[in-house]
Amino acid sequence: MVASFFYSNADKWILTKLKMILGGRLRFLPAAGAHLDDKVLVSFWLSVSISNMVMV
């Protein structure tokens, strides 16, 4: 119920405009990404944590 509420609002406010920008016939938009090495993920999360501590 909650998910359908958010989807209907997202469709009304954002997705409809995006569909029209892309030609109006958009049915799905695939997205993909490559697997990141664990060392890259750890260094990313450490840098995010450190930057959040510095900002506080």
Secondary structure, 3 states (H helix, E strand, C coil): CHHHHHHHHHHHHHHHHHHHHCCCCCCCCCCCCCCCCHHHHHHHHHHHHHHHHHHC
